[in-house]
Amino acid sequence: MRRPSRSAWSLSDSSAWARSISLLEANDSAGNTFKATAKPVLIGTAVVGATTMIFSIILILEKAGLLHISLTDAPVLLGFICGGAVIYWFCGASMQAVTTGAYRAVEFIKKNMDLNKKEADLEDSKTVVKICTQYAQSGMWNIFIALMSLTLAFAFFDPNFFVAYLISIAIFGLYQAIFMANAGGAWDNAKKLVEVDFKEKNTPVHAATVVGDTVGDPFKDTSSVALNPIIKFSTLFGLLAVEIALQIREKAHEHQSLNYGPILGVAMLTVGLVFVWRSFYAMRIPKKDAAPAGAH
């Protein structure tokens, strides 16, 4: 329902069908509401799958005699904090990639396109899509490598810390996704309310709702949806990493040799933090003009 209504509205908005725009605006608002309601179900399935894998990890660690979870233990508390921090980092990094891609596309349009043309040129449209895709992929790789590295690193440190980290990822991810889906849909619908019901386009109120929709779109269409695979990947990588960490620990114990698991953990943590840095600072929108020295 959501995709056809959105596509129909987009087609009419880019054409001369003024009457069709007013008719389809309400449809698009209903689509936003439908999508905001359906997304929590999607995220819920990810949490159910994550819960299954987390219990598998708990059983594996209990069998090895390595799990002693207590809410007052420092590693457990730190794990809960780190899981929440990763969720909020991901939301910020994914929105940063979207914002930078949009900015680059707008800059290209201003510099290279004739905005007075009645119809868009096909090659120009392809170039804009290419710019947005490149920044989306760049942001995706930064986030994916950072998430994988951090999850593998934490698995090599403390089992209690790691289990708390995965539980926190699932819980924070669920509620953050619900919030972002609903908030993004509300911002989008607020703009349509001003445009269609109040008929106040090109007013300060409309400008404010456009700003809200600019934030709301990546909220509901980027970060909230992508939290689904983030929860699944974290627990899947975690299950694999726990098995690897246990094998390394057992071999070190059998041969009375060095357990190099924590060393691998530090290395993976370093890689993860580098890509966390890249996800923000390598994706920044550059300042056009530096302020002259001594300027106030």
Secondary structure, 3 states (H helix, E strand, C coil): CHHHHHHHHHHHHCCCCHHHHHHHHHHHHHHHHHHHHHHHHHHHHHHHHHHHHHHHHHHHHHHCCCCCCCCCCHHHHHHHHHHHHHHHHHHHHHHHHHHHHHHHHHHHHHHHCCCCCCCCCHHHHHHHHHHHHHHHHHHHHHHHHHHHHHHHHHHCCCHHHHHHHHHHHHHHHHHHHHHHHHHHHHHHHHHHHHHHHCCCCCCHHHHHHHHHHHHHHHHHHHHHHHHHHHHHHHHHHHHHHHHHHHHHHHHHHHCCCCCCHHHHHHHHHHHHHHHHHHHHHCCCCCCCCCCCCCCC
